[in-house]
Amino acid sequence: MHPVETFELILTLLAVVVALHWAAQRIGLPPATALLVGGGLLAFVPGLPPVTLDPELALVLFLPPLLMDGAYYTALGRFRQHLPGILSLAVGAVMFTTLVVGLVVHWLVPSLPWAACFALGAIVSPPDAVSARAVLQGVTLPRRLSALLEGESLLNDATGLVLFRFAVAATLSGVFSAGAAISSFLVLALGGVVAGLLVSGVWMLAVRRLNDQTLIILANTLMCWVAYIAGEAAHVSGVIATVVAGLVLGWYQHILLPAQVRLRGGAFWQTLVFVLEALVFILVGFTLRGVLDRVGGIAAVSTTMAIPVLGVVLVVTVARFVWIFGSDGLLAALRGLGWKRARPLGMRQATVLGWAGMRGVVTLAVALTLPESMPGRDLMLVTAFAVIFATVVIQGASLGWLIRWVSPVDEDPPAKMSMAASEAAIARARTEAVEAHAYAPDGTLLHPKLLEEYRKRLEIIQRYAADADSFMAGIRTHFDVVLIGLAAGRAELIRIHRAGLIEDEVLHNLERDLDVEELGIILQRDG
């Protein structure tokens, strides 16, 4: 395609994203499901040019920012607390699924070499970070379950990619060494951690020296790609490097970033992530046409590949349940033997965890990197697509219903301080700071109105903390009246500007003040 046509196609896809996202919200579907199905249908619209998704570009363009976003908002304390369970899913479940899929594929297609069977297992084994976060948006989960799913989605891509590389190498060379594979995996993982920490250190030094807010936002945005590319250039895990950098950024941004940078940068980052996430799913669906054309169309798939493809889809789903319920049964047995630290999930949480195994862009991108000489390449491509569609469309669309049906119970103990108690502690610290600076050295009160205001605010927040539920019932109507007053002020500002009584600069400055005040009121009202 001509570059202008490519640009026009991207604009068209973005317009389609808006329409499909709106439609998904209207009918209650996860947006990822609507985008994937919509992209698949668009691929067959006459007149639209075929779209080829370059696998290397897809990984380096989409994966780093979406991994960074997940890591940035990860609760680091719960991540550390549940790290054994996260590693069980991100490493153990991926390896187990790879093994089981390889065995089943070789049973269904005996002519396919063993290493190629395991390569297919590695392609479809890791649940995808992009798919998981897209489907789980708006879903309320117990804190432990949320930590397990978020942590798994951050780390399992690294396991799947390493297994895939070794399986492909073994297929083409006929040589495989388990010891070399394990040592290489450890080097890649630990090297990724080091690379992520080094990039994070450079970021912290740069942010301290940048005085321009726009430059800081740009540095924060570039960090994900720098970490990923640096890790890959050093021949270690770019995925782990990006995750580590995101965890560091999320931990230190409270200290290093000014408030305006967090607000402006957060709005820009959320829009960027939304666009990339939406394009991932619609492009995955769009690529369906090229894959089917390559293998001879739907008729060829249904006659020659239907059984092994359906078998892999079923095995991928069942293997995850087997691993999760098997691990949970082991924890229950250990707890029965007296090991108090063993905390099984229970039937409800394990069911939700087993069903939340959506695959996505990594599965497709890895499948597209298969060498032309790879035995069974066409079967692997079709199977990868089938697994993505089955997990995102079926599991993704029904996950919310399943959660409401099984009603998993949050058994993690709550934090020591509630939000109301935290707000009271913050108000107390602010009031003490104002009291310390409200008096002159000789004891003269310099700021009586300010001190009175802060003491009154502290009193109100302490009453709110004592009985938050009943207090909020009345405070919401208070905030609604404040918002009505803000709307009246905004209307008056626009009136005097339209009448030519003030300059545009005055309009923009006063409008910004009203926007900030309105945002603060809405956040307080909605909690």
N, C-alpha and C positions, 0 to 999 in steps of 0.2 A: 504494500500500500504506500501511497505518497504520504509524506509526513503530515501534510494538512489533513488528509483523510484519516490518518491515525488519531490526530488531535480531535477531529470531529467525532470519531467513534468513541473516544474516551468521554467527551462531553455527553454524548447520547447515553452511554452506560451510566454516567452519574445521574442523569435525569431519570433513567429507568430505576436506579437505586432508590431515589426519592419516592417514586410511585410504588415500588414493591414494598418498601419499608412502611409506607403509610397504609397500604393494603393489609400487610401482615398485622399491624396494630389494630386495624378495624375488625379483622376476623379472628384475632387471638392466636395467631401463629408466631413461633419464633422467627424473627427477621431472617436469620441464617437459612432457615428452611425455604422461605419464600424467595430469597435471592438465588439459592442454588437451583431450585426448580425453574424459576424465571429465566436464569441464564441458560439452562439446558433447553428450554423451549425456544428462546431467542436464537440459539445456534442453528435452528432449522428454518428460520424465517427467510424466504426467498429475497435475494438482493443484498443481504448483509454479507460483508466479506468474512471469510474464515479467520478465526483468531487462533494463533499458536502461542501458547504460554511457555516462554523459555524457562526451563526449570531452574537454572542457576540464577537468573534474574529474579524469578519468583521468590526464591529463598532469601536472597540478599535484600530485596526490596520490601517484602511484606513481613518476614519472620522477625527481624530484629526489633522494629518498633512495637509489634504486638507482644513479643516476649517482655520487652522493657516495660510496657504498660502493666502487664500482669505482675511483674516483679516489684514495680514501683509501689503498687497498692497492696502488696502482700503484707499481712500482719507478721512481722519478723518473729515476735515472741511465740506465736502459735506455730509458725513454720519450724522453729527450732524444737518446740515441744513435740511436734508430730513428725519429726524428720524420719524416724525409723519406719513409720507407716507410709510416708511419702516415697522413701527409697524402695520399699516393698512393691509399690505400684509402679514407680518410674523405672525400676531396674528389673525386679523379680517378675512382675506381671508381663512386662514387655518381652523378656527372654522366654518365659513360659509360653506366651502366645505364639512367639516365633517358632518355638519347638513344635507345638501342637499343630499349627498350620502347616509347617513343613512336612510332618508325618502324614497328615490327612491329604495334602496335595500329592505327595508321592504315591499314596494309596490310590487316589483317583486318577492320576496321570503317571503311570509307572515309567513311561519313557522319559520323563523330565529328570535330569540329574538331581541328586540329593541337595547339592549346594544351591542350585537354582530354586528348589522348593523352599529352602530356608531363606533365600533372598526374598521371595514373595512373602514369607512370614514376617521378615523384618520390615517390609514396605507397609504392611497393613497393621502391624502390631501396636505402634504408639498412638494413643489418642492425641488429638491435636489441640494445642494451646488456643489457637484462633477459634476453632469450633466450640471448645469447652466454654470460653468466656462469652462467645456470642449467644450460645443457647442458655447459659446460666444467668444471663442478665435479667434482672427482675424476679428471679426465683429466690425465695427465702429458705436457707438451709441451716441446720445446726452448725455451730462454729467448728467443731472437729471435722465434720464432713466437708465443709467449705474449705478448710485448710488442706485437707487431703487432696481434693480435686484441684485446687489452685496450685499446690506444690507439685503434684504429679504432672500437670500440664506444662510446667516450667522446665522439668528435667527429663521427661521421657523421650523427647525428640533426640536428645544426645545419644541415649541408649540405642534407639532405633537406627539412627544414622550410622553408628559404629558397626552394629550387627550387619546392616545392609552392605557396607563397604567390604567387610570381611567375606560375606557370602558371595558377593559378585567376584571378588578376587579369587576365591576358592573355585568358583564355577569356571572361570576362564583359564586358571592355571592348573587346576586339579590338585592343589596343595592347600592344606589347612592345618594350623597349629593352635590348639586350644590355649596353651601357655602364652604364646605370642599374642593371641587375641586379648586375653585378660590383662596382660601387662600393658598392651597398647591402649586398652580402654582406660586403665588407671592413669597413664601418662596424659591422654587426651583430657580426662576429667580434671585432674589436678592442674594441668597446664592451663585449662580454661579458667579455673579459679584464679590462678596467678595473673593471667592476662586481664581478667575483669578487674582485679584489685589495682593493677598498674594503671589501667585506663581511668579508673575511679580516682586514683591519686592525682593524675594529671588534671582531671576535671575539677577537683577541689582547689588545686593551685590556680587554675585559670579563672574560676568563678570569683575567687578572692581578689583578683587583679582587674577584673572587668567592671567598669563603672557604668556601662550602658545597659539598660534593661533589655533592649532588643538583642544585644549581643549575648547576654546571659541566656535568654530564651533559646537563641539559635544554638549555643553550645550545649544546652540540655537536650535539644532535639537531635543533634548530631551524635550524641554520646552512644546511642544504641548501635548505629551503623559503625562507628569507630571501634567499639568493643567487638562486634561480630567479625568485622573484616580483619582486625588485629589478631583475633584468635585464629581465624582460618589461615592468615598469612604466616602465623607461627606454627602451623600444623597441629593445633590443639582444637578443642571444642569451642567454636564460635558461639554455639547455643549457651553453654555454661558461662562463657565470658560475658555474654549479654545479660544473663540472669543475675550474675554476681554484681555487675555494674548497676543494674536496676535496683537491686536490694540496697546497695550502698547509697545510690541517689535518693531512694525513698527514705532512708534512715537519716541522712544528713541534710536533706532539703529544708527541714524545719529550722535548722541552725544557720545555714549558709545563704538561703535565698530570701531576699526582701519580700514583703507582703505583696507588693504590686507585681513582682515577677511571678509569684505563685498564682495570682489571680489571672493575669494576662496570659501567662504561659500555659496555665491549666486549660483555659478556654481554647487556645490554639491547639494544644496537644490532643484534647478530646475530639476536636473536629478532624484532625489528621488521622487519628486512630479509627474513627468512625468511617472515614472515606476508604482507608486501606482495607479495613475489615470487610466492608461491603463489596469492594472491588474483588477481593479474594474469592468470595463465594460466587459472584456473578461470572467471574472469569473461569473458575473451575467448571461451572455449568456450561459456559460458552465453549470450552475445549472439548466437550463431549462429541461434537460433530466430527472433529478431526480424528479422534480415536476410533470412532465407528467406521469412518471412511477407510482408515488404515487396515482394519481387520476384515473388511468386506461387508459392512452394514449389519443391521440388527438381525437379519436372517442368518448370517454366518455365526453370530454370537449365540443365537438361540439353538442352533443345530449342533455346534461343535464345542461350545464353552459353557453352556447353561449349567450342567451338573457341577463341574469344578468351581465355577463362580459362586453358585448358591451354597455349595459346601463350605467354601471359605468364609462367606458372610455369616453362615450359621456358626462355624467353629470360632470365629473371632468373638462373637457375642457370648457363646457358651464358655470359652476359655477364660474370659474375664470373670464371669460368675464363679467358675470353679476355683480360680486363684483367690478371689476375695472371700468366698465362704470357707474355703480351706484354711486360709490364714486366720480368719475370724474364729473358726473352730479350734485351731491351735491355741490362740490367745485364751479362749474360754477354758480349754483344758489346763493351761498353765495357771490360770487364775484359780481353778478348782484345786490345783495342787498346792496353793498357798502363795503364789507369786502375785503380790498385790499390784505391781506395776503393770501387769498385763490387763489391758482394758479392751475387751471385745466390743465391736460396734453394735452388735445385735442385728436381728433379722431386718428391721426396718431400714436402718442406715446402710447396711450391706446391700440391700436390694437397690436402693437409689444409687449407690456407688457403682454397682455392677452395670446398671443401665446407662450411666453417664459416660459412655466410652466412644464419643463421637470422633470420627477421623476427618481430616481436611487437607489443607494445602500442602503439608509436609508429605503426606502419603502420595499425593498426585505428583508433586515436584520430584520426589525421589524416583517414582516409577518412570517419569519422563527422562530421567538421566540414564536409564538402562542402555548399555551399548547395543548397537544393531546386531552384533553377533551373539547376544545373550540368548540361550535356549529358552523358549517359552515367553519371549518378550511381549508378544501380543496378548497372551493370556494374562500376564501380569498387569498390563495396562488396563484391560477391561475389568479385571478383578479389583484393582485399586479404585476405579470409578464406581463400581458396584458397592464396595464397602463404604465409600464416602457417602453415596446417595442413601444407602440403607440406614446408616447410623445417624446422619444429620436429619434426614427426612422422617424416618420412623421413630428413632430414639429421641431425636431432638424435639419433634412435635409432641411426643407423648410424655416427655420427662416432667413437665409441670403437672400434668394430670396424675402421674404416678406419685409425685411428692405429696400432692393433696390427698391421694387415696391412702398411702401407707402412713402419712403423718409422722415422719421421723422425729424423735424426741431429742432435744438438745440436753445432753447429760453432762456437758462440760460445766464446771462451776463458773458463775459469773465473775467479772472483775471485782476487785476489792472496792472500787469506787464507781458509783453510777454517774451518768452524765450530769444529773442535777447536783450531786456532791462535787463533781469536778468544776462545774460553773461557779459554785460557791467558793471553792478554794481559789480559783482564779480571781474572783471579785475581791476576796479578802486580801490577796497579794497586791492587787492594784490599789486598793484603798490604803493599805499600809505604806505603799510607795508614795502616794499622794500626801498622806499625813506627814511623812518624813520630809517632804519638800514644800509643804504649805506654810511653814513658819520661817521667819528670818532668824539669824543667829541669836538675836536678843529675845526671841520668843514671841515676837509680833506676828499675828496671823496675817499672811499676805493674800491668801486665796480662800476666803471664807465660803463663797458661793460654790467653788469647785469642790472643796472638802465636803460641804453639805450634800452636794449632788452625789459624790461617790459613797458617802455613808448611807444615804437613802437608797442608792442602788444596791449596796451590800445587804441592807435590811430586807429589801424585796426579794433578792435572790436567795437569801437564807430561808425566808418563808416558803419560797418555791421549792427549795431542796427538802424541806421538812415534809411537804405533801405535794409532790409534783403533779399527780393526776388531777386532783381537784383544783389546784391552782391554774393549770393550763386551760381548764374549761372556761374560765373567765378571761384569761389573758389573750386568748385567740380573738375574742370580740374586740378587745382593746387594740390589737394589731390591725384588725380589719378596718377600724376607724382611722388609725394612723395612715393606712394605705389609701383610704378615701381622701384624706387630707393631702397626701402626696400627689394623687391624681389631679386634684384641684390646682395644686401649685404648678404641676406640669402643664396643665391646660392654659393657665395664665401666662406661663413663660412662652408658650408657643404663640399666644395671642399678641403679646407685646412685640414679639419678634416679627410676626407677620404684619403688624402695623408699622414696622420700620422704626420702632423706638429704641432698639438695642442692636449692637453689632453681632455678627455671627460668632465672634470669639466669645462674647458674653453668653450667648446661647449655649455653645458647646461646654463652657466651664460650668455653668449652672446646671445643665442637663446631666453632666457627669456626676455632680454632687447629688442630684436627685436619684440617679441610677444606683450609686453606691448605698445611699440611705435605704432605698427600696429593697435592694438585694439583702441588706442586713436584716430588715424587718421580716422579709419572707423566710429567711433562714431561721430566725428566732421563732416565728409562728409555727413553721412546719417541723421544727425540732431536728 
